[in-house]
Amino acid sequence: MSLELQVLKDNRWIDCTSKLTQLSHTVQSNQLESLEFSLLDEVVTAGERVRYKLNGITKFEGIIVSFRRTIDRSVGPSVDCRALSELILWERNVVYREYPTGTSAGAIIKDLAALEPGVDVSNVDEVGTPQLLAPWSIQNESALKVMQSVARGTDYWLRMKAGRRLYFKPKTNGTPVVTIDDSTVLSAEYSEDRWKLKNRVIYVGAEGRVLADVSEGAGDLPVVIHDPFLTSDSEARRRAVVRLARNRECGRQLKLRVYRELADFSEIDLFSTVRINLPSLGLDDVDMFVVEMSYSPRSIVAEIVVGGKLELLEDYLSEAIGGDIAARFGPQPTIIGEVTWIRSTLYYTQRALVATSYQYVAYLNKRPITVHRSSNVKVNDVTGEVELASGKTSGTFEVEFVPPGNRFARWGYVGWSSQRNDGDVTVEVRDSAGNVLASMNDPNILGWAVSKRIVLKRWPSQAYFMTKYPAFMNWGASSNAQVRDVRMGFLTGSCIRLEPTSYGSYGEIFYPLSKNLDLDLAWVRRMNVYLYSFDDNVTCKIRLHHNTTNYREAEIVIQEAGLWNNYSVNIATMSTVGQPTKINWISFLSNYPILIDSDYVFHQLGHEKITVRFNMTRPTITWQSPKISHIYITYLERS
């Protein structure tokens, strides 16, 4: 048996097999594929890519997500690492998507797969996969979460294999690849919870109507699902079939310890069908499928879990709080604006993880609306909406918000839900001094819509455009530095590396290579970048050049090595050389290697009070007033 473990450093695969002391490879149906290993006298860090080969075949390729270093006098320094499959990279992609009715589950998976380069989607099923029965609007969600929701809601399995080969396949029993009996089993443990082995699913929808009744076998263990928002018979049946299939994963579980050769040479893989013949456990030629495999290449024993998983408390809470798992493919019903007796002024909602320590937060001001300043408007006592006061043809009101604490990173957008009725609404976003930063007329669309959203000005227009692969090809370097693309970025997995040719002397790289941005900074208040250093107290200078003799400069000291941090610079406080007007390129200077990442570099507003002003009018006092039912303001914060 030939075993190899390699770690990618500076775009080269480094063989660490000779330093390997332990390795365990685990594949599970409800978690990302993982690799745990230990190395002696080797330095690795989170974000580095790792792969392992068995007999020349790559069995795993992924990203190191955690490590623990120790020192023992008897053996020297060592490091214990855990890596997840490259599917984890999609967690750092926060998406806004609008999928129309009829979009298939496979098409959604392929669309999101394109967020990262080099993905082979030939094993992603598209034809015949379930289709959306209503438009699906996705906001501020990690791409990984959306992909997993699609997989769970359709009862498909999602997996990223080595070589960025993405799989999206239905969970179906097939031809058994092997028979497991007393002669091949070292030990076995069978558990069953009859209460969870439901063999009949009934969906009750709007107005108490039974929309679907699906069963298998005797159908003597029913479960009834109530969804007051569900009206489609076909969607109800699809969900019922999914829940019935999920019972093959929940309620019974067979844990096996077998000789690893059985797993190696019988083509057993995740969701393979195996035939179990263990009469002593009451299992006579029963076909079950694999939901978990774990083994160490240097051990003769492998652990396999077939038949399903007993429901854990986490699984129960996930459905109790997150709703029907079978309904996670497609738009989720909302009760915002439906339950008027829920009083609120500040809600932290719509959290979506964008990286290890950042998250989106939304301030939600919903009915009854909290108004901070107003003229000629009122909050309706019954509906909680803001409307023009009786006898008034025009009025205004303002909502203010300051992100609490010191974890603010950048603003997202301002949105609202409204009915224009017979009038008009103009929405303005203002800073703390009352200056209008952006405004728009409310489109004549009932309720909430993506078009009812104001995004403050920022650059570049497309997030990550300056640092995400293959952006490095549009960077340049002076004679005293090199610019590289490195796959350990904080936001999207890729980033820019500044490498001085002589450590201790400043090297300079710049963007873009053509030096022709022609960007007016009159509207810019803040500049945000993410920096990472390999040494403590590394100085980085950022220059905004009009030309070589006219520029603005900020100096940043990266105090702690090995950590990504967001640095926000007030443009007004930057030192000035000459008289820079528009800028044509951005340069980074450092005397030691650093990594650079970014989503949006320049911002119209920093961490200060934001005011949203609504101007409401109607032609006469007898015409119906416009109404505002809720307002939300989103921002990114460090968690």
HELIX and SHEET records of a PDB file:
HELIX    1   1 THR A   17  LYS A   19  5                                   3    
HELIX    2   2 GLU A   86  ARG A   92  5                                   7    
HELIX    3   3 ALA A  105  ALA A  113  1                                   9    
HELIX    4   4 ALA A  143  THR A  154  1                                  12    
HELIX    5   5 ARG A  194  LYS A  196  5                                   3    
HELIX    6   6 ALA A  206  GLY A  208  5                                   3    
HELIX    7   7 ASP A  233  ARG A  246  1                                  14    
HELIX    8   8 ARG A  260  PHE A  265  1                                   6    
HELIX    9   9 PRO A  279  LEU A  281  5                                   3    
HELIX   10  10 LEU A  313  GLY A  322  1                                  10    
HELIX   11  11 ILE A  325  ALA A  327  5                                   3    
HELIX   12  12 ALA A  471  ASN A  474  5                                   4    
HELIX   13  13 ILE A  571  THR A  573  5                                   3    
SHEET    1   A10 ARG A  12  ASP A  15  0                                        
SHEET    2   A10 LEU A   3  LYS A   9 -1                                        
SHEET    3   A10 ARG A  49  LEU A  54 -1                                        
SHEET    4   A10 ILE A  57  ASP A  72 -1                                        
SHEET    5   A10 GLY A  76  SER A  85 -1                                        
SHEET    6   A10 SER A  34  LEU A  40 -1                                        
SHEET    7   A10 LEU A  20  GLN A  28 -1                                        
SHEET    8   A10 LEU A 283  TYR A 295 -1                                        
SHEET    9   A10 THR A 273  LEU A 278 -1                                        
SHEET   10   A10 THR A 179  ASP A 181  1                                        
SHEET    1   B11 ARG A  12  ASP A  15  0                                        
SHEET    2   B11 LEU A   3  LYS A   9 -1                                        
SHEET    3   B11 ARG A  49  LEU A  54 -1                                        
SHEET    4   B11 ILE A  57  ASP A  72 -1                                        
SHEET    5   B11 GLY A  76  SER A  85 -1                                        
SHEET    6   B11 SER A  34  LEU A  40 -1                                        
SHEET    7   B11 LEU A  20  GLN A  28 -1                                        
SHEET    8   B11 LEU A 283  TYR A 295 -1                                        
SHEET    9   B11 VAL A 301  VAL A 306 -1                                        
SHEET   10   B11 ARG A 252  TYR A 259 -1                                        
SHEET   11   B11 VAL A 185  GLU A 192 -1                                        
SHEET    1   C 2 VAL A  94  TYR A  99  0                                        
SHEET    2   C 2 TRP A 136  SER A 142 -1                                        
SHEET    1   D 3 ASP A 120  VAL A 124  0                                        
SHEET    2   D 3 ARG A 165  PRO A 170  1                                        
SHEET    3   D 3 TYR A 156  LYS A 161 -1                                        
SHEET    1   E 3 VAL A 210  SER A 215  0                                        
SHEET    2   E 3 ARG A 200  VAL A 204 -1                                        
SHEET    3   E 3 PRO A 222  HIS A 226  1                                        
SHEET    1   F 3 TYR A 348  THR A 349  0                                        
SHEET    2   F 3 TYR A 358  LYS A 366 -1                                        
SHEET    3   F 3 LEU A 353  ALA A 355 -1                                        
SHEET    1   G 5 TYR A 348  THR A 349  0                                        
SHEET    2   G 5 TYR A 358  LYS A 366 -1                                        
SHEET    3   G 5 LYS A 627  ARG A 638 -1                                        
SHEET    4   G 5 VAL A 386  LEU A 388 -1                                        
SHEET    5   G 5 VAL A 377  VAL A 379 -1                                        
SHEET    1   H 5 TYR A 348  THR A 349  0                                        
SHEET    2   H 5 TYR A 358  LYS A 366 -1                                        
SHEET    3   H 5 LYS A 627  ARG A 638 -1                                        
SHEET    4   H 5 PHE A 408  GLN A 419 -1                                        
SHEET    5   H 5 GLY A 447  ILE A 454 -1                                        
SHEET    1   I 5 ARG A 373  SER A 375  0                                        
SHEET    2   I 5 SER A 394  PHE A 401 -1                                        
SHEET    3   I 5 ILE A 610  THR A 617 -1                                        
SHEET    4   I 5 ASP A 424  ARG A 430 -1                                        
SHEET    5   I 5 VAL A 436  ASN A 441 -1                                        
SHEET    1   J 4 ARG A 458  TRP A 459  0                                        
SHEET    2   J 4 PHE A 602  HIS A 603 -1                                        
SHEET    3   J 4 ARG A 526  SER A 533 -1                                        
SHEET    4   J 4 ASN A 565  ASN A 570 -1                                        
SHEET    1   K 6 ARG A 458  TRP A 459  0                                        
SHEET    2   K 6 PHE A 602  HIS A 603 -1                                        
SHEET    3   K 6 ARG A 526  SER A 533 -1                                        
SHEET    4   K 6 ILE A 594  ASP A 597 -1                                        
SHEET    5   K 6 CYS A 495  PRO A 500 -1                                        
SHEET    6   K 6 ALA A 481  VAL A 486 -1                                        
SHEET    1   L 6 GLY A 476  ALA A 477  0                                        
SHEET    2   L 6 GLY A 507  TYR A 511 -1                                        
SHEET    3   L 6 TRP A 585  SER A 590 -1                                        
SHEET    4   L 6 VAL A 538  ASN A 547 -1                                        
SHEET    5   L 6 ASN A 550  ILE A 558 -1                                        
SHEET    6   L 6 SER A 575  VAL A 577 -1                                        
END                                                                             
